[in-house]
Amino acid sequence: MAEPVFAGPFKKEMQDFISLKRSVGYKYNTEPGILKRFDTYLVAKYSQADTLSKEAVTGWCSKTMHETATNHCSRASVIRQFSRYLDSIGIHAWILPKNYYPSGQQYVPHIYTPDELKRFFEETDKCHYCSEVPYRHLVMPEFFRLLFSCGLRCSEARLLTVGDVDLDHGVLTIRDSKNHNSRLVPMHGSMTLRLRKYAAEVQPFPEPEKYFFPSFGEKQMTLGNVYKNFRRFLWKAGISHTGNGPRVHDFRHAYCIYRLKEWAEQDQDLMVLIPIIRTYLGHQTFNETAYYLRWTADVFPNIRMKLEKCYEDIIPQMEDFCHEAD
């Protein structure tokens, strides 16, 4: 994606701000686009400004009619950070207070039932050959199964290269994922066998740098590609979809919750296993993993006591914890 070119009264400061963010380790890939939109707004309404006023900030940060609360808060957060940067270098800027805009109702993940999972994956297996996207019928059954069987984030699966998938040992290498986290993810034996068969058809002459799940022209699949097919399989499987979900990311929720349920029912030592699943999922903090403990206790109340016996004061209340983004 091309870097934006700024033209407004703070064009230099915006470019310097992006460079600063990246220099301290942030990817900062989507945020420049938000700053560019803000820059265009400033050019139109405050082209001669030498300070960043409250009117300028709130005028652009106000929620649009069709914008979700999450996107709205994310957009406003970028401008809040930029205002702080301006203030730190001696340019007067009004800083949007935290929680100035309501965050909206927390998303409730869809926890697929075993029957729903069965129906969904049966539909992926019926995906037919398409000359425009010749590998689609081979990619989709394995892509979605991998999300669920390994609890991967969608981006982690989309960006896998052939060299990242060790089919001899059944291990995935996840590189530079959320928070610059890289990790090894062992696969279940049945998933490894499926991917060996898949690779023999799609990657008969493997080249390590190519995408393991290629889209048209052997490019990476886009989120749009994934979501379009996901919605189609949901509809064919008879799983209701509303504006609030299910989402592709809910496969990760389902993986965690069913794994924790299985361990609790087997009387496994959760004090030992929770740190393992935290590493497996690529979580930075225990709070991220504890979020799934809470969901498991809510979805399967019959095992609540077993979970709370180990983590009585750690499992968070839902309203006090923001779930991770994909």
Buried (B, 14 or more C-beta within 10 A) or exposed (E): EEEBEBEBBBBEBBBEBBEEBEEEEEEBEEBBEBBBBBBBBBBEEBEEBEEBEEEBBBEBBEBEEEEBBBBBBBBBBBBBBBBEBBBEEEBEBBBBEEEEBEEEEEBEBBBBEEEBBEBBBEBBEEBEEEEEBEBBBBBBBBBBBBBBBBBBBBBBBBBBBBBBBBBEEBBBBBBEBBEEBEBEBBBEEEBBEBBEEBBEEBBEEBEEEBBBBBBBEEEBBEEEBBEEBBEBBBEBBEBEEEEEBBBBBBBBBBBBBBBBBEBBEEEEEBEEBBEEBBEBBBBEEBBBBBBBBBBBBBBBEEBBEBBBEBBEEBBBEEEEBBBBEE
